[in-house]
């Protein structure tokens, strides 16, 4: 099953009663996702909150650590998700939070999940209806099976940077340590390679073709059978990058703690400046 679905194909699926949709609109800073959902969402789509359902509380594990499986399970059941459901997740348009939701659901043992390519913006651009009504789904029965796909910790990320390719999804300025608008320390994990996720997307937020993504990955050192990990600031863009690579047939393992966890241990080394 493709990880992406177009607005037209999703509309066709929903018209036949196939699948369920989750709204995961999110802003790191700005209008909260719940308010975005209240203003406009796909008809019948409940909101799943990134900060409280798709991540645990910030702390030593970073700004967006793995969620507590019980909390995630309760949130997904409250959204009406069952074990046998085909699920589509979407955000405003870039699949930033949708990529995180896609990865977390797979980690939770629910592989039947896709992302609406281009998100709510693509849906509206296609002339499809939105709603501001509050959904009231029947409670689902999904069981979370945490750890169903691999995840990197700090040690694994360091090993990946040495023995494979650890791709950093942040902007070049943050990767080089020239600018750090969010975390208290600037820099990157030594040995990592910059592949800004924005380079793998079109201007409308949809993903580039599989061939274009493979070429960009190859330029960053990813070749056949290369072990690949992804990292970012707090593990959200790392999941978005893993999604982009997945659409091109490249399996990548996110470092969920990412930079915000890495810097919690002062003994961990930090690299800055351009790569050699």
N, C-alpha and C positions, 0 to 999 in steps of 0.2 A: 504494500500500500504506500502510495506517495505520501510524503510528509506535508505536502502543500495541497490546497484546494482553491480553485478560483471562486469568485463571488457567484458567477453564473452556475457553476457545477454545484456549489453549496445550496443555492436557491432551489435547484432541481431536486437535490437530495431531500431538503426539508419539505418540499411540496409533496413528496412521497412518504413523508413520515420517517425518513431514515436518519438516524443519528440525533445527537443533542449538542447544543452549542453553549460554550462558557465565555462570558465576557471577562477579560482580564486587563481592561484598560488600566493604565498606571502612569504616574508621573513621579520621578525621583524628587523633583521640586516643582511645585505648582499645584494646579487643581487636582485634588485627590481622585483616585480611580472611581470610587463610589459615586462621586459627584458627576464625573464624566458619564458613567453608566446611567445615572438618573436623568441626564439630559437627553441621551440618545443611545440606544442599543438595538441589536437585532431582536425582533419580536420573540419574546419568550425566553431570552437568554439571561440567566441569573449571573450576578457578579461574583467572581472569585478573587479575593484580595491577595495581592502578592506578599505584602508585608506580614500578614497574619496567618495565611494558609500555605503559601508557596515558599515560605522561609520561616526560620525560627527567630527568636529575639536576637538583636545584635549584641555582640560581645567578643569574647576571645576567638570565636569562630568566624569573625568578620561581620560585615553589615547585613548580609543575607545568607546566613548558614542554612544547612538542611533543615526542613521542617520536622517537628515532632510527628511521627507517623500517625499517632492517634488524632492529633489536631487536624492534620491533612485529611484523614479519612472522614472525620466528622464534617469538615467543610465541604468535601465532595458529595457526601451523602445529602447534606442540606441543599445542595444544588441539584439534587435529583439524579445523580449519576449511579448507574448500576454496573455490575461487573461485565455484562455483555454489551454495553453501549459502545457505539462508534461516537467519538467525541471530537468536536472541532473547537479550537480556542482562537481568540482574536483579540487584538488591542486596537489602538487608534490607527496604526498604519504601518509601522516599521517592524513589527513582530519582536520588539525588544522584550516585553513582558510575556508575549505569547510564546516566544522561544523558551523562556524559563518554564512556563506552564507545560509546554510540550515535553521538555526534558524531565521535569519533576513527575509528571504522570507516568512516563516510562520508567523512571526510577522506582515509582510506587507499584510497578507491575501491571500497568495498564497501557499496553503498546498500541492499542487501537485509537490513536490520537493524531489529528492533523491540525495544521495551522491555516487559517484563512489568509492567503497571500495578499498583502496590501491592507489587511484589516478592515476596520469600519469605513475608512476612506474609500477603499475599493468597492465595498458594498454600496455605499451611497453614490459613487461615481457611476455605478451600473444602473442607477435609478431604482434600486430596491428599497423596500420600506424599512423604516426604523420606528422605534417605540420609546415612550417614556413611562410606560406602565410598569408597575412593580411585579415581577414574576413571582409565582407561588408554586414551585414544583413540588410534587410528591417526594417524600424522602426516599433516597436511593439505598442500595445495599452493597455498594462497592467496598471491597476489602483491600486495604493497602498492604502490599508486600514489599516493604522497603529494601533497597539494595538490589533491585532487579536489573539495573545496569551499573557499570563501574563508575566510580567517582574518585578523583584524585584528592589526597590530602597534601599538606605542605611537603612532606618527604617525597611523596609520589610526584609532585610537580617538579621538585628539584631533580629527581631522577629522570623525568621526562625531558627536561631541558638538556640533560647530558646525553641521554641514550636515544632520544627521538627528537621530536619538534614540539616545543611548547609555544603555542601561538597566543600572543597578547592582542586582544580585540580592541584595546583603547586607541584613542587618537595618537598620532605620532608625538605630539607635544607632551602628553602624559607619559607615554612609553619612555621618552628620553629624559623624563624628570624635569622638564622645563616649566611645566604648569601642572598644578594639582589642585583642582577646585573643590575636591570632596574629602579626600583622605589627608591625615595629618602629616604624612611623609610622602615625598615624591620619589619616583624611581620605578624600577622594575625588578623582576626576578632574574638573577644572572643566567645567561644562556638562552633566555626567551627571545622570540622573534616577533616582530610587529606585523600583524595583518588586521588593520582596522576593518571592522565588520561593515562599515559604510561603503567600503570599496566593493563589496559583494552585492550591493543593492542598487536598484535603479532610483531615479529621482523621486518616483512616486511611492517608494518604500517596498515595492515588490523585489523579490530576489532575482539576481541575474541568472542567466542560463547555467546549466550544469557545466558546460564546457568552459564558460568564462570563469566560473568559480574554481574549476580544476586548474586552469592556467594560473590564476592568482595564487592558489595554494602551492603549485609547483615552484613559482617564483620565490615563495617563502620557504622552500626546502622540503615540501611534502611530496614524496614520490611513492611509487607502488610499495606497499607493505611497510611504509614508515609509521612507527607509533606516533600518535598525535594527541596532544592535550590542548586545552584552551584555558585561558585565564583573562581576567579583566580587573575591574575595581572591586566588585563584590559578588561576582558569580552570576550576574544577570546577563550581561553582554556575552560572557563566556558561553552561556547556554544558547544565546542567539547565534553566535558563531558556530557552535556545534551543529545547530539546525541547518545553517547555510551549507556547511560542509557535508552534512548528511544528504542534502538534496543533490549533491554531486557524487554520491557514492563513497564518501570519505567518513569513516567512523572516528570520532574524536571524543576524548574523555574530559569533561570540564573539571577544573579545580574550583570547587564551589566557594571555598573561603576566599580565594583569589588575593589580590594585593592587600585588601583590608584585613585579612587574617595574617598574611605573611609578615606584616609590619608589627603585629602584636608581640612577636618574639624578637627582642633586640639582638639576639645572637645570629639571626638570619642575615645573610649578606644582601646588599642592595647595589644595583648597577644603575648608572645614569649616563647620559650623553649618547652620541650615535654609536651604533654597533660597528665593529671593524669591517 
